[in-house]
């Protein structure tokens, strides 16, 4: 196995694959939404100050997911 190949021996790059990144982002948003619902259902047992980070992690995950969705929609246009 060679780590370096001369340009003359190198095969051409394949064409880029067209994907729909929105599906992946929407799946992630759905997962964070489910996590938020689970945290809210069990919020009374985890209402201690050292357990509130679970709520904020799921909220920030949703916000970043929506930011990613906006980015993918703008990039597609």
HTML snippet that shows the backbone in 3Dmol.js (N, CA, C, O; Angstrom):
<script src="https://3Dmol.org/build/3Dmol-min.js"></script>
<div id="view" style="width:600px;height:400px;position:relative"></div>
<script>
const pdb = `
ATOM      1  N   UNK A   1       0.845  -1.172   0.000  1.00  0.00           N
ATOM      2  CA  UNK A   1       0.000   0.000   0.000  1.00  0.00           C
ATOM      3  C   UNK A   1       0.891   1.235   0.000  1.00  0.00           C
ATOM      4  O   UNK A   1       1.820   1.355   0.798  1.00  0.00           O
ATOM      5  N   UNK A   2       0.584   2.148  -0.914  1.00  0.00           N
ATOM      6  CA  UNK A   2       1.351   3.378  -0.996  1.00  0.00           C
ATOM      7  C   UNK A   2       0.537   4.523  -0.415  1.00  0.00           C
ATOM      8  O   UNK A   2      -0.674   4.613  -0.620  1.00  0.00           O
ATOM      9  N   UNK A   3       1.214   5.383   0.304  1.00  0.00           N
ATOM     10  CA  UNK A   3       0.517   6.526   0.889  1.00  0.00           C
ATOM     11  C   UNK A   3       0.450   7.704  -0.067  1.00  0.00           C
ATOM     12  O   UNK A   3      -0.484   8.504  -0.002  1.00  0.00           O
ATOM     13  N   UNK A   4       1.413   7.818  -0.937  1.00  0.00           N
ATOM     14  CA  UNK A   4       1.447   8.930  -1.870  1.00  0.00           C
ATOM     15  C   UNK A   4       1.436   8.393  -3.287  1.00  0.00           C
ATOM     16  O   UNK A   4       2.151   7.444  -3.609  1.00  0.00           O
ATOM     17  N   UNK A   5       0.615   9.008  -4.136  1.00  0.00           N
ATOM     18  CA  UNK A   5       0.499   8.606  -5.530  1.00  0.00           C
ATOM     19  C   UNK A   5       0.795   9.832  -6.382  1.00  0.00           C
ATOM     20  O   UNK A   5       0.325  10.931  -6.090  1.00  0.00           O
ATOM     21  N   UNK A   6       1.565   9.635  -7.419  1.00  0.00           N
ATOM     22  CA  UNK A   6       1.865  10.741  -8.330  1.00  0.00           C
ATOM     23  C   UNK A   6       0.594  11.168  -9.051  1.00  0.00           C
ATOM     24  O   UNK A   6      -0.326  10.374  -9.244  1.00  0.00           O
ATOM     25  N   UNK A   7       0.562  12.432  -9.444  1.00  0.00           N
ATOM     26  CA  UNK A   7      -0.616  12.941 -10.147  1.00  0.00           C
ATOM     27  C   UNK A   7      -0.875  12.204 -11.453  1.00  0.00           C
ATOM     28  O   UNK A   7      -2.026  12.057 -11.864  1.00  0.00           O
ATOM     29  N   UNK A   8       0.170  11.745 -12.097  1.00  0.00           N
ATOM     30  CA  UNK A   8      -0.014  11.040 -13.364  1.00  0.00           C
ATOM     31  C   UNK A   8      -0.644   9.660 -13.163  1.00  0.00           C
ATOM     32  O   UNK A   8      -1.249   9.124 -14.092  1.00  0.00           O
ATOM     33  N   UNK A   9      -0.515   9.077 -11.970  1.00  0.00           N
ATOM     34  CA  UNK A   9      -1.062   7.762 -11.682  1.00  0.00           C
ATOM     35  C   UNK A   9      -2.412   7.825 -10.970  1.00  0.00           C
ATOM     36  O   UNK A   9      -3.042   6.798 -10.718  1.00  0.00           O
ATOM     37  N   UNK A  10      -2.826   8.989 -10.665  1.00  0.00           N
ATOM     38  CA  UNK A  10      -4.040   9.167  -9.868  1.00  0.00           C
ATOM     39  C   UNK A  10      -5.284   9.102 -10.749  1.00  0.00           C
ATOM     40  O   UNK A  10      -5.313   9.655 -11.849  1.00  0.00           O
ATOM     41  N   UNK A  11      -6.320   8.412 -10.242  1.00  0.00           N
ATOM     42  CA  UNK A  11      -7.590   8.354 -10.959  1.00  0.00           C
ATOM     43  C   UNK A  11      -8.344   9.664 -10.753  1.00  0.00           C
ATOM     44  O   UNK A  11      -8.112  10.348  -9.756  1.00  0.00           O
ATOM     45  N   UNK A  12      -9.234  10.027 -11.662  1.00  0.00           N
ATOM     46  CA  UNK A  12      -9.991  11.279 -11.488  1.00  0.00           C
ATOM     47  C   UNK A  12     -10.978  11.159 -10.324  1.00  0.00           C
ATOM     48  O   UNK A  12     -11.439  10.069  -9.986  1.00  0.00           O
ATOM     49  N   UNK A  13     -11.283  12.298  -9.730  1.00  0.00           N
ATOM     50  CA  UNK A  13     -12.231  12.323  -8.625  1.00  0.00           C
ATOM     51  C   UNK A  13     -13.634  11.982  -9.128  1.00  0.00           C
ATOM     52  O   UNK A  13     -14.001  12.370 -10.237  1.00  0.00           O
ATOM     53  N   UNK A  14     -14.415  11.266  -8.333  1.00  0.00           N
ATOM     54  CA  UNK A  14     -15.789  10.974  -8.750  1.00  0.00           C
ATOM     55  C   UNK A  14     -16.636  12.237  -8.657  1.00  0.00           C
ATOM     56  O   UNK A  14     -16.295  13.161  -7.919  1.00  0.00           O
ATOM     57  N   UNK A  15     -17.731  12.280  -9.395  1.00  0.00           N
ATOM     58  CA  UNK A  15     -18.597  13.457  -9.301  1.00  0.00           C
ATOM     59  C   UNK A  15     -19.254  13.520  -7.915  1.00  0.00           C
ATOM     60  O   UNK A  15     -19.491  12.481  -7.300  1.00  0.00           O
ATOM     61  N   UNK A  16     -19.544  14.712  -7.425  1.00  0.00           N
ATOM     62  CA  UNK A  16     -20.164  14.819  -6.101  1.00  0.00           C
ATOM     63  C   UNK A  16     -21.569  14.220  -6.083  1.00  0.00           C
ATOM     64  O   UNK A  16     -22.301  14.301  -7.070  1.00  0.00           O
ATOM     65  N   UNK A  17     -21.932  13.626  -4.967  1.00  0.00           N
ATOM     66  CA  UNK A  17     -23.235  13.005  -4.815  1.00  0.00           C
ATOM     67  C   UNK A  17     -24.227  14.058  -4.334  1.00  0.00           C
ATOM     68  O   UNK A  17     -23.954  14.789  -3.382  1.00  0.00           O
ATOM     69  N   UNK A  18     -25.373  14.131  -4.995  1.00  0.00           N
ATOM     70  CA  UNK A  18     -26.400  15.081  -4.567  1.00  0.00           C
ATOM     71  C   UNK A  18     -27.199  14.456  -3.431  1.00  0.00           C
ATOM     72  O   UNK A  18     -27.739  13.358  -3.565  1.00  0.00           O
ATOM     73  N   UNK A  19     -27.264  15.166  -2.323  1.00  0.00           N
ATOM     74  CA  UNK A  19     -28.002  14.673  -1.159  1.00  0.00           C
ATOM     75  C   UNK A  19     -29.002  15.720  -0.707  1.00  0.00           C
ATOM     76  O   UNK A  19     -28.909  16.891  -1.072  1.00  0.00           O
ATOM     77  N   UNK A  20     -29.950  15.283   0.085  1.00  0.00           N
ATOM     78  CA  UNK A  20     -30.915  16.187   0.691  1.00  0.00           C
ATOM     79  C   UNK A  20     -30.575  16.283   2.176  1.00  0.00           C
ATOM     80  O   UNK A  20     -31.005  15.454   2.978  1.00  0.00           O
ATOM     81  N   UNK A  21     -29.808  17.292   2.526  1.00  0.00           N
ATOM     82  CA  UNK A  21     -29.357  17.445   3.903  1.00  0.00           C
ATOM     83  C   UNK A  21     -30.488  17.815   4.852  1.00  0.00           C
ATOM     84  O   UNK A  21     -30.366  17.650   6.066  1.00  0.00           O
ATOM     85  N   UNK A  22     -31.579  18.311   4.305  1.00  0.00           N
ATOM     86  CA  UNK A  22     -32.705  18.691   5.161  1.00  0.00           C
ATOM     87  C   UNK A  22     -33.279  17.494   5.907  1.00  0.00           C
ATOM     88  O   UNK A  22     -33.732  17.635   7.042  1.00  0.00           O
ATOM     89  N   UNK A  23     -33.264  16.327   5.289  1.00  0.00           N
ATOM     90  CA  UNK A  23     -33.800  15.131   5.950  1.00  0.00           C
ATOM     91  C   UNK A  23     -32.987  14.783   7.186  1.00  0.00           C
ATOM     92  O   UNK A  23     -33.548  14.434   8.225  1.00  0.00           O
ATOM     93  N   UNK A  24     -31.673  14.875   7.078  1.00  0.00           N
ATOM     94  CA  UNK A  24     -30.815  14.581   8.225  1.00  0.00           C
ATOM     95  C   UNK A  24     -31.020  15.602   9.337  1.00  0.00           C
ATOM     96  O   UNK A  24     -31.077  15.243  10.513  1.00  0.00           O
ATOM     97  N   UNK A  25     -31.129  16.874   8.963  1.00  0.00           N
ATOM     98  CA  UNK A  25     -31.324  17.918   9.973  1.00  0.00           C
ATOM     99  C   UNK A  25     -32.696  17.768  10.633  1.00  0.00           C
ATOM    100  O   UNK A  25     -32.817  17.924  11.848  1.00  0.00           O
ATOM    101  N   UNK A  26     -33.711  17.470   9.854  1.00  0.00           N
ATOM    102  CA  UNK A  26     -35.050  17.285  10.419  1.00  0.00           C
ATOM    103  C   UNK A  26     -35.103  16.064  11.337  1.00  0.00           C
ATOM    104  O   UNK A  26     -35.825  16.075  12.334  1.00  0.00           O
ATOM    105  N   UNK A  27     -34.356  15.024  11.018  1.00  0.00           N
ATOM    106  CA  UNK A  27     -34.278  13.859  11.902  1.00  0.00           C
ATOM    107  C   UNK A  27     -33.645  14.244  13.233  1.00  0.00           C
ATOM    108  O   UNK A  27     -34.114  13.824  14.291  1.00  0.00           O
ATOM    109  N   UNK A  28     -32.591  15.036  13.184  1.00  0.00           N
ATOM    110  CA  UNK A  28     -31.952  15.503  14.410  1.00  0.00           C
ATOM    111  C   UNK A  28     -32.867  16.395  15.234  1.00  0.00           C
ATOM    112  O   UNK A  28     -32.904  16.284  16.460  1.00  0.00           O
ATOM    113  N   UNK A  29     -33.608  17.279  14.571  1.00  0.00           N
ATOM    114  CA  UNK A  29     -34.557  18.138  15.277  1.00  0.00           C
ATOM    115  C   UNK A  29     -35.629  17.285  15.943  1.00  0.00           C
ATOM    116  O   UNK A  29     -36.030  17.552  17.076  1.00  0.00           O
ATOM    117  N   UNK A  30     -36.085  16.266  15.241  1.00  0.00           N
ATOM    118  CA  UNK A  30     -37.083  15.367  15.833  1.00  0.00           C
ATOM    119  C   UNK A  30     -36.555  14.644  17.059  1.00  0.00           C
ATOM    120  O   UNK A  30     -37.269  14.474  18.047  1.00  0.00           O
ATOM    121  N   UNK A  31     -35.292  14.218  16.990  1.00  0.00           N
ATOM    122  CA  UNK A  31     -34.693  13.540  18.145  1.00  0.00           C
ATOM    123  C   UNK A  31     -34.574  14.481  19.335  1.00  0.00           C
ATOM    124  O   UNK A  31     -34.843  14.083  20.468  1.00  0.00           O
ATOM    125  N   UNK A  32     -34.172  15.730  19.089  1.00  0.00           N
ATOM    126  CA  UNK A  32     -34.085  16.699  20.192  1.00  0.00           C
ATOM    127  C   UNK A  32     -35.472  17.042  20.733  1.00  0.00           C
ATOM    128  O   UNK A  32     -35.618  17.287  21.931  1.00  0.00           O
ATOM    129  N   UNK A  33     -36.491  17.063  19.874  1.00  0.00           N
ATOM    130  CA  UNK A  33     -37.845  17.330  20.341  1.00  0.00           C
ATOM    131  C   UNK A  33     -38.333  16.191  21.244  1.00  0.00           C
ATOM    132  O   UNK A  33     -38.969  16.437  22.269  1.00  0.00           O
ATOM    133  N   UNK A  34     -38.038  14.962  20.865  1.00  0.00           N
ATOM    134  CA  UNK A  34     -38.402  13.821  21.715  1.00  0.00           C
ATOM    135  C   UNK A  34     -37.665  13.896  23.046  1.00  0.00           C
ATOM    136  O   UNK A  34     -38.243  13.626  24.098  1.00  0.00           O
ATOM    137  N   UNK A  35     -36.388  14.264  22.997  1.00  0.00           N
ATOM    138  CA  UNK A  35     -35.618  14.397  24.239  1.00  0.00           C
ATOM    139  C   UNK A  35     -36.212  15.487  25.128  1.00  0.00           C
ATOM    140  O   UNK A  35     -36.271  15.327  26.347  1.00  0.00           O
ATOM    141  N   UNK A  36     -36.650  16.590  24.531  1.00  0.00           N
ATOM    142  CA  UNK A  36     -37.252  17.668  25.314  1.00  0.00           C
ATOM    143  C   UNK A  36     -38.559  17.216  25.957  1.00  0.00           C
ATOM    144  O   UNK A  36     -38.828  17.550  27.110  1.00  0.00           O
ATOM    145  N   UNK A  37     -39.368  16.465  25.226  1.00  0.00           N
ATOM    146  CA  UNK A  37     -40.624  15.963  25.795  1.00  0.00           C
ATOM    147  C   UNK A  37     -40.344  15.016  26.953  1.00  0.00           C
ATOM    148  O   UNK A  37     -41.007  15.086  27.988  1.00  0.00           O
ATOM    149  N   UNK A  38     -39.373  14.140  26.786  1.00  0.00           N
ATOM    150  CA  UNK A  38     -39.024  13.208  27.867  1.00  0.00           C
ATOM    151  C   UNK A  38     -38.543  13.965  29.097  1.00  0.00           C
ATOM    152  O   UNK A  38     -38.910  13.621  30.220  1.00  0.00           O
ATOM    153  N   UNK A  39     -37.730  14.985  28.895  1.00  0.00           N
ATOM    154  CA  UNK A  39     -37.237  15.777  30.022  1.00  0.00           C
ATOM    155  C   UNK A  39     -38.389  16.512  30.697  1.00  0.00           C
ATOM    156  O   UNK A  39     -38.440  16.586  31.925  1.00  0.00           O
ATOM    157  N   UNK A  40     -39.307  17.051  29.914  1.00  0.00           N
ATOM    158  CA  UNK A  40     -40.432  17.777  30.507  1.00  0.00           C
ATOM    159  C   UNK A  40     -41.385  16.851  31.250  1.00  0.00           C
ATOM    160  O   UNK A  40     -41.965  17.247  32.261  1.00  0.00           O
ATOM    161  N   UNK A  41     -41.554  15.631  30.768  1.00  0.00           N
ATOM    162  CA  UNK A  41     -42.427  14.676  31.452  1.00  0.00           C
ATOM    163  C   UNK A  41     -41.838  14.300  32.806  1.00  0.00           C
ATOM    164  O   UNK A  41     -42.560  14.183  33.796  1.00  0.00           O
ATOM    165  N   UNK A  42     -40.531  14.115  32.843  1.00  0.00           N
ATOM    166  CA  UNK A  42     -39.875  13.726  34.078  1.00  0.00           C
ATOM    167  C   UNK A  42     -39.193  14.905  34.760  1.00  0.00           C
ATOM    168  O   UNK A  42     -38.211  14.719  35.479  1.00  0.00           O
ATOM    169  N   UNK A  43     -39.705  16.126  34.543  1.00  0.00           N
ATOM    170  CA  UNK A  43     -39.033  17.317  35.068  1.00  0.00           C
ATOM    171  C   UNK A  43     -39.102  17.419  36.583  1.00  0.00           C
ATOM    172  O   UNK A  43     -38.165  17.923  37.203  1.00  0.00           O
ATOM    173  N   UNK A  44     -40.181  16.958  37.194  1.00  0.00           N
ATOM    174  CA  UNK A  44     -40.269  17.082  38.654  1.00  0.00           C
ATOM    175  C   UNK A  44     -39.180  16.276  39.369  1.00  0.00           C
ATOM    176  O   UNK A  44     -38.622  16.780  40.344  1.00  0.00           O
ATOM    177  N   UNK A  45     -38.849  15.064  38.944  1.00  0.00           N
ATOM    178  CA  UNK A  45     -37.748  14.386  39.619  1.00  0.00           C
ATOM    179  C   UNK A  45     -36.382  15.013  39.336  1.00  0.00           C
ATOM    180  O   UNK A  45     -35.462  14.882  40.145  1.00  0.00           O
ATOM    181  N   UNK A  46     -36.242  15.695  38.194  1.00  0.00           N
ATOM    182  CA  UNK A  46     -34.940  16.269  37.882  1.00  0.00           C
ATOM    183  C   UNK A  46     -34.940  17.781  38.059  1.00  0.00           C
ATOM    184  O   UNK A  46     -34.136  18.478  37.442  1.00  0.00           O
ATOM    185  N   UNK A  47     -35.838  18.292  38.900  1.00  0.00           N
ATOM    186  CA  UNK A  47     -35.884  19.735  39.100  1.00  0.00           C
ATOM    187  C   UNK A  47     -34.805  20.223  40.057  1.00  0.00           C
ATOM    188  O   UNK A  47     -34.757  21.408  40.390  1.00  0.00           O
ATOM    189  N   UNK A  48     -33.955  19.330  40.493  1.00  0.00           N
ATOM    190  CA  UNK A  48     -32.837  19.741  41.329  1.00  0.00           C
ATOM    191  C   UNK A  48     -31.887  20.600  40.492  1.00  0.00           C
ATOM    192  O   UNK A  48     -31.764  20.390  39.285  1.00  0.00           O
ATOM    193  N   UNK A  49     -31.219  21.559  41.121  1.00  0.00           N
ATOM    194  CA  UNK A  49     -30.362  22.479  40.341  1.00  0.00           C
ATOM    195  C   UNK A  49     -29.259  21.791  39.541  1.00  0.00           C
ATOM    196  O   UNK A  49     -28.884  22.280  38.475  1.00  0.00           O
ATOM    197  N   UNK A  50     -28.740  20.686  40.019  1.00  0.00           N
ATOM    198  CA  UNK A  50     -27.662  20.045  39.274  1.00  0.00           C
ATOM    199  C   UNK A  50     -28.177  19.174  38.127  1.00  0.00           C
ATOM    200  O   UNK A  50     -27.366  18.591  37.407  1.00  0.00           O
ATOM    201  N   UNK A  51     -29.478  19.066  37.931  1.00  0.00           N
ATOM    202  CA  UNK A  51     -30.039  18.262  36.840  1.00  0.00           C
ATOM    203  C   UNK A  51     -30.754  19.103  35.788  1.00  0.00           C
ATOM    204  O   UNK A  51     -31.273  18.548  34.820  1.00  0.00           O
ATOM    205  N   UNK A  52     -30.796  20.414  35.946  1.00  0.00           N
ATOM    206  CA  UNK A  52     -31.504  21.265  34.980  1.00  0.00           C
ATOM    207  C   UNK A  52     -30.774  21.385  33.657  1.00  0.00           C
ATOM    208  O   UNK A  52     -31.351  21.849  32.674  1.00  0.00           O
ATOM    209  N   UNK A  53     -29.534  20.980  33.615  1.00  0.00           N
ATOM    210  CA  UNK A  53     -28.790  21.055  32.366  1.00  0.00           C
ATOM    211  C   UNK A  53     -29.416  20.176  31.300  1.00  0.00           C
ATOM    212  O   UNK A  53     -29.247  20.439  30.110  1.00  0.00           O
ATOM    213  N   UNK A  54     -30.142  19.127  31.706  1.00  0.00           N
ATOM    214  CA  UNK A  54     -30.801  18.260  30.726  1.00  0.00           C
ATOM    215  C   UNK A  54     -31.827  19.037  29.901  1.00  0.00           C
ATOM    216  O   UNK A  54     -31.942  18.845  28.691  1.00  0.00           O
ATOM    217  N   UNK A  55     -32.565  19.909  30.570  1.00  0.00           N
ATOM    218  CA  UNK A  55     -33.550  20.736  29.877  1.00  0.00           C
ATOM    219  C   UNK A  55     -32.862  21.673  28.893  1.00  0.00           C
ATOM    220  O   UNK A  55     -33.296  21.805  27.748  1.00  0.00           O
ATOM    221  N   UNK A  56     -31.802  22.317  29.330  1.00  0.00           N
ATOM    222  CA  UNK A  56     -31.130  23.298  28.482  1.00  0.00           C
ATOM    223  C   UNK A  56     -30.380  22.659  27.325  1.00  0.00           C
ATOM    224  O   UNK A  56     -30.260  23.257  26.255  1.00  0.00           O
ATOM    225  N   UNK A  57     -29.884  21.467  27.529  1.00  0.00           N
ATOM    226  CA  UNK A  57     -29.203  20.781  26.425  1.00  0.00           C
ATOM    227  C   UNK A  57     -30.182  20.476  25.303  1.00  0.00           C
ATOM    228  O   UNK A  57     -29.855  20.647  24.128  1.00  0.00           O
ATOM    229  N   UNK A  58     -31.380  20.026  25.657  1.00  0.00           N
ATOM    230  CA  UNK A  58     -32.358  19.712  24.614  1.00  0.00           C
ATOM    231  C   UNK A  58     -32.880  20.979  23.930  1.00  0.00           C
ATOM    232  O   UNK A  58     -33.141  20.963  22.727  1.00  0.00           O
ATOM    233  N   UNK A  59     -33.036  22.076  24.680  1.00  0.00           N
ATOM    234  CA  UNK A  59     -33.485  23.336  24.077  1.00  0.00           C
ATOM    235  C   UNK A  59     -32.421  23.869  23.112  1.00  0.00           C
ATOM    236  O   UNK A  59     -32.741  24.289  22.000  1.00  0.00           O
ATOM    237  N   UNK A  60     -31.172  23.851  23.537  1.00  0.00           N
ATOM    238  CA  UNK A  60     -30.095  24.328  22.664  1.00  0.00           C
ATOM    239  C   UNK A  60     -29.950  23.417  21.450  1.00  0.00           C
ATOM    240  O   UNK A  60     -29.660  23.896  20.354  1.00  0.00           O
ATOM    241  N   UNK A  61     -30.145  22.120  21.626  1.00  0.00           N
ATOM    242  CA  UNK A  61     -30.112  21.207  20.484  1.00  0.00           C
ATOM    243  C   UNK A  61     -31.182  21.542  19.457  1.00  0.00           C
ATOM    244  O   UNK A  61     -30.926  21.495  18.254  1.00  0.00           O
ATOM    245  N   UNK A  62     -32.372  21.879  19.922  1.00  0.00           N
ATOM    246  CA  UNK A  62     -33.437  22.289  19.005  1.00  0.00           C
ATOM    247  C   UNK A  62     -33.076  23.589  18.289  1.00  0.00           C
ATOM    248  O   UNK A  62     -33.256  23.704  17.076  1.00  0.00           O
ATOM    249  N   UNK A  63     -32.570  24.561  19.034  1.00  0.00           N
ATOM    250  CA  UNK A  63     -32.224  25.845  18.421  1.00  0.00           C
ATOM    251  C   UNK A  63     -31.120  25.687  17.379  1.00  0.00           C
ATOM    252  O   UNK A  63     -31.191  26.282  16.304  1.00  0.00           O
ATOM    253  N   UNK A  64     -30.107  24.894  17.690  1.00  0.00           N
ATOM    254  CA  UNK A  64     -29.047  24.663  16.714  1.00  0.00           C
ATOM    255  C   UNK A  64     -29.559  23.869  15.509  1.00  0.00           C
ATOM    256  O   UNK A  64     -29.101  24.072  14.385  1.00  0.00           O
ATOM    257  N   UNK A  65     -30.502  22.972  15.749  1.00  0.00           N
ATOM    258  CA  UNK A  65     -31.101  22.236  14.639  1.00  0.00           C
ATOM    259  C   UNK A  65     -31.852  23.147  13.690  1.00  0.00           C
ATOM    260  O   UNK A  65     -31.755  23.002  12.472  1.00  0.00           O
ATOM    261  N   UNK A  66     -32.604  24.089  14.252  1.00  0.00           N
ATOM    262  CA  UNK A  66     -33.316  25.041  13.388  1.00  0.00           C
ATOM    263  C   UNK A  66     -32.346  25.960  12.654  1.00  0.00           C
ATOM    264  O   UNK A  66     -32.588  26.322  11.503  1.00  0.00           O
ATOM    265  N   UNK A  67     -31.249  26.339  13.311  1.00  0.00           N
ATOM    266  CA  UNK A  67     -30.230  27.134  12.619  1.00  0.00           C
ATOM    267  C   UNK A  67     -29.616  26.327  11.479  1.00  0.00           C
ATOM    268  O   UNK A  67     -29.367  26.868  10.401  1.00  0.00           O
ATOM    269  N   UNK A  68     -29.375  25.053  11.704  1.00  0.00           N
ATOM    270  CA  UNK A  68     -28.850  24.196  10.647  1.00  0.00           C
ATOM    271  C   UNK A  68     -29.838  24.021   9.509  1.00  0.00           C
ATOM    272  O   UNK A  68     -29.444  23.937   8.346  1.00  0.00           O
ATOM    273  N   UNK A  69     -31.113  23.966   9.839  1.00  0.00           N
ATOM    274  CA  UNK A  69     -32.139  23.845   8.795  1.00  0.00           C
ATOM    275  C   UNK A  69     -32.177  25.096   7.932  1.00  0.00           C
ATOM    276  O   UNK A  69     -32.273  25.002   6.708  1.00  0.00           O
ATOM    277  N   UNK A  70     -32.102  26.256   8.549  1.00  0.00           N
ATOM    278  CA  UNK A  70     -32.075  27.509   7.786  1.00  0.00           C
ATOM    279  C   UNK A  70     -30.835  27.540   6.896  1.00  0.00           C
ATOM    280  O   UNK A  70     -30.907  27.961   5.741  1.00  0.00           O
ATOM    281  N   UNK A  71     -29.709  27.097   7.429  1.00  0.00           N
ATOM    282  CA  UNK A  71     -28.472  27.082   6.641  1.00  0.00           C
ATOM    283  C   UNK A  71     -28.593  26.159   5.426  1.00  0.00           C
ATOM    284  O   UNK A  71     -28.187  26.525   4.324  1.00  0.00           O
ATOM    285  N   UNK A  72     -29.147  24.976   5.626  1.00  0.00           N
ATOM    286  CA  UNK A  72     -29.243  24.039   4.513  1.00  0.00           C
ATOM    287  C   UNK A  72     -30.237  24.533   3.451  1.00  0.00           C
ATOM    288  O   UNK A  72     -30.035  24.310   2.257  1.00  0.00           O
ATOM    289  N   UNK A  73     -31.298  25.196   3.887  1.00  0.00           N
ATOM    290  CA  UNK A  73     -32.268  25.721   2.913  1.00  0.00           C
ATOM    291  C   UNK A  73     -31.626  26.843   2.105  1.00  0.00           C
ATOM    292  O   UNK A  73     -31.790  26.900   0.886  1.00  0.00           O
ATOM    293  N   UNK A  74     -30.896  27.737   2.774  1.00  0.00           N
ATOM    294  CA  UNK A  74     -30.252  28.841   2.045  1.00  0.00           C
ATOM    295  C   UNK A  74     -29.152  28.321   1.123  1.00  0.00           C
ATOM    296  O   UNK A  74     -28.978  28.845   0.022  1.00  0.00           O
ATOM    297  N   UNK A  75     -28.415  27.314   1.545  1.00  0.00           N
ATOM    298  CA  UNK A  75     -27.326  26.786   0.725  1.00  0.00           C
ATOM    299  C   UNK A  75     -27.876  26.090  -0.506  1.00  0.00           C
ATOM    300  O   UNK A  75     -27.246  26.102  -1.564  1.00  0.00           O
ATOM    301  N   UNK A  76     -29.049  25.484  -0.372  1.00  0.00           N
ATOM    302  CA  UNK A  76     -29.634  24.768  -1.500  1.00  0.00           C
ATOM    303  C   UNK A  76     -30.085  25.727  -2.596  1.00  0.00           C
ATOM    304  O   UNK A  76     -30.063  25.375  -3.775  1.00  0.00           O
ATOM    305  N   UNK A  77     -30.494  26.938  -2.214  1.00  0.00           N
ATOM    306  CA  UNK A  77     -30.929  27.935  -3.214  1.00  0.00           C
ATOM    307  C   UNK A  77     -29.739  28.530  -3.851  1.00  0.00           C
ATOM    308  O   UNK A  77     -29.870  29.391  -4.721  1.00  0.00           O
TER     309      UNK A  77
END
`;
const viewer = $3Dmol.createViewer("view");
viewer.addModel(pdb, "pdb");
viewer.setStyle({}, {cartoon: {color: "spectrum"}});
viewer.zoomTo();
viewer.render();
</script>
